[in-house]
Amino acid sequence: MKLDDFLDRHGLPESYAASAEGHYLPFADWLYGRIGTANGNAFVLGINGAQGTGKSTCADLIKEYLATEHGLCSVVLSIDDIYLTQRERRSLAANVHPLLATRGVPGTHDVALGLRTIEQLKSLGADSTMRIPRFDKSSDDRFPESEWPLVTGPVDLVIFEGWCVASQPCDPSELEPPVNLLESTEDTDAAWRAYVNERLKAEYKMLFAMLDALLFLQAPNFEVVYQWRLQQEHKLRARRGSSAKGIMSDAEVARFIQFYERITKDNIRHEPNVAVAVIELDVDHSAVATTFRAC
């Protein structure tokens, strides 16, 4: 694999090579040794990490490395790609809670679509094809099915990545004290966060049970996650102009990140206990340590 070409195509700094060679590619080698254990079906790897941890880049790197070095076929599916349509979220907002109009938290995904997609990918036969969902964040809605990418089987590895992949529900008593201004002023009776938590207990548990292994990209803390998200928005604004559609102001970023705060903090505390591997990140996004958990 030509790592320099990968960095150029993804617009990554040269410093990313050290993280790749020291942590991400060794994990890919470890993963390669386990892909043949999935009973003839595709192996399903989950990648969890807060916003800005580089989940998509990591997934693409693993996919390309396993293809070029081992001839494996991998498919990347983001949990973002199975968001409910805008119309469906508006219905939830009207009938359950107004905060559910905003995509992101458990309860705003089409879990049945995710289950169906992963199940079909796992057993996709040679020369058989299927389309996998894609979500258009610029329009805040799902792409038409005719525009979904076409995948040809067989598939060796499905990489399912997302900020809440494999997240666990908490005890209901933990929901009572608000963790931020959004919860204290827009979810005063805790109905929104209770609904989100119930979804994790129910259909999301079935979705995450599809995973054969979980990789956790561990941010130092939630505060740095906010700074990363802010930096990302500033770069978008510089590249596309402040009037471009879908770019948030600093105040909008501050509110938006609060939707993710409770579960992200829980993930930082608990995901290392369930992931087969944890790659720790520094404040500058560099991978600094990899830990494998005995299974």
N, C-alpha and C positions, 0 to 999 in steps of 0.2 A: 504494500500500500504506500502511495506517495503522500506522505503527511502534509508536505508543503502545498500540494494541490488542494487538499481538503481545506487547509487554512485559508487559501486564497478564495475558494468558492464560497466559503461561509463568512468571509470578512473577519477572520479571527486574528488576534495578535500573535506574533511569533512565540510569546510566552506560553500560549496554550499547548505548544508541542511538549513542554515538560510535564504538564498535567496528563496529556494523552499517553506519553511514553511511560510515565511513572505510575499511572493509576488506571486510566480508562482502558487502555489496550491490555494490560495484565488481567483486568477483570474480564475482558472479552475472551482472552485465552482460557481463563477458568470456566467461563460460560460454555465455550466450545466443547469442553470435556463432558458437559452434562446435557447437551442438546439431544443426544441420542437416547436419552432415558425416558422420553415422553410417550412410550407405548405406541410408536409408529405415527403419532400425531405431532403437529408442530409444538415446540416448547414455547411457553408463554412467560415472558419476563416483564415484570412491572418495574417502572422507574418512578419513584416519588421524590419530590424536591420542591421547595418553596419557589415562588416566582423569582426568576433571575438566576437560578442555580445551574442553568444550562442543560435541562433535561432533553430538549429537542436535539441540541447539538450532540450530546452524549449518545442519544439513540441513533442518530445518523452516522456517527463515527463507528459505533459497534456494527451497524448494518453494513457499511462499506468495507470495514476491515474483515468481517466474516465472509463477505462475498469475494473480495480479492485474494485473501489468504487461504480460504478454505472452501470456496465455491458454494457457500450456503445462500439460500434465498430467505431474506428477512423482510417483514412488513412492519412498518411503524404506524401505530394508531394512537392518536392523542385522545385523552378523555374530552378535550375541547371539541373534537370532531363529532361528538354525539350529543352536543347541547340540544335541548328542546328548541323547536322553532320559535321565532319571535311571537307568533300568534299563540302558541301553547304557553309561553311564559307570561304573556299578558293575561291569559285565562287564569293561570295560577295566582297572579298578582290580584286579580279581581275576586277570586273565590277563596284563597287561602291567606296570603299576606302580600302587601305591596312590594316588599323587598325582593320577592321572587321574580320580579320582572328583570332583575339584573342577573345575567348569567354568571356562573362560577361555582356556587356552593352545591353540595349534594341536594338533589331535589330539582335541579335545573337541567338534568341530563335525561336523555332517552335511554334508560338502562336496558330495556328490552332490545333496542337496536345494538347496543354494545355487546350484550350476551350473544345475540344472533350472529353478529359480525365475527366475533372471536371464535365461536363454535364452528362457523363455516370455514374460517381460515385454517383452523386446526386440522381439518379433515379434507381440505381442498385437494382433489385428485390431480394427477398429471394431465397437463393441457386443459384442465378445467379453469374457468375464469369467473371472477366475481368483482363487483365494485365495492369499494370501501368508502364510508362517508367522509365528507369534508365540510368544515364550517367556515363561513366567510365573516371574519370579525369586522371587516370594514362596513358591511351591511347589517351586522348583528343578526345574521340568519344563515340557515344551512344552504349550501350550494344545491342547485337542482341535481337530482340523481344522475342525469345524463352527463354531468360534469365531474362526477366522482371518479377517482383513478381506478383503472382496471388492473387487477392482479391475476397472474396466471400461476396455477399450482404446479408441483407441490410446494408448500411453504415449510421451511425448517424452523423458523423462529418468528414469533409475533412479539413485538415490543409495544407494550401498552404503557404510555407515559402520561403523567399528569400530577398536578399539585396535591390532589386528594386521593390518588390511587392507593388503595390498601389502608386508607384512614379508618380509625376505629371510633365507634360511638363512645361518648363519655357517660358517666353516671348522671341521671337527670338533675341531681342536686347541684352539680357543678355548673349548670346552666344559669342558675339564678342571679349571681352577681355579674353585671355587664363588664366586658373587658375593654370597651372603648365607647366613644361618643355615639357612634352609630347604634350600638345596642341599647344604650341608655336613653336615647331620644327617639329612635325610630322603631324600637322593638321593646317597648316599655313593659309589656307583659310576658316577654320571652317566648312568644308564640312562634316567631320566625326561627329562632335557634332551636326550639324544641322540634319543629317540623324537620329541620335539617338533620338533627340528631336521630330522629325516628327513621329517616330514609337510610341513614348509615346502618341502622340496626336491621333493616328489612332488605330491600332489593339490591342495595349496594354491596351488602355482605355476599350475596350470590354472585355478583359480578366479580368481586375481588377474589372469590374462591376459585376463579378460573386460573389464577396465577400459579405457575410452578416455582417461581422464585421472585424475590423483590430486591432491587438495588435502591438504596436511599442516599441521595445527595444532600449532605447535612450542612445547612447554612450556620454561621456562628450564632445568630440570634435573629429575632424578628425585626429588630431595629434596622439591621443592615439590609434586610429584604426590602424594606420601604425605600432605602437609599438606592438600591439597585433598580427598583421599579421607576423611581424618579429619573435616574440616569438614562434608562431606556427611553423614557418619554422625551427627555431633552434631546437625545440623539435623533429620534424620529422627527422632532420639530425642526432640528437643524438641517436634516436631509430633505424633508418634504415641505417645509414651510409651516409657519404657525397657523395658517388658515386651512391646512389640509384636513380632510375629514377623518374623524376618529382619534385625533390627538388630544390628550387631556391636559388641562392646566395643572399646576402644582396642587391647588386646592382639590381638584377632582381626583388626582392620584391619591391624596391623603384620605379622601372619603372611600375611594374604591378599594384600597388595600385593607380597610377595616372589615370588609366582607370576608376576607380570608384569614384574619388575625387569629381567631379562636382555634380553628382547626390546624393552622400552620404551627402555632405554639405547641399544641398537643402532639403534632407529628414530630417536632424537634425533640420532645421529651420521650415519646413512646416508639417511634418507628425503628430506632436502632435495635430494639428488642425483638422485632419480628423480621427485619430484613436479613437476607443471607450475607449481604455485604453493605458496608457503609463507607462512602467516600466523603471525607471531611473537607470543607472548603474554607479558605481564608477570606478576609474581607474584600480582597481584590479578585475573587472568583477562582483563585488558584487551588487545585487539589493538593492537599498537604499530607493526607494519610488515608490508607485503606485498611479496614478491619473486616475480617470474615468471621461470621458467627458459626459455631459448631452446630450442625443440624443432626 
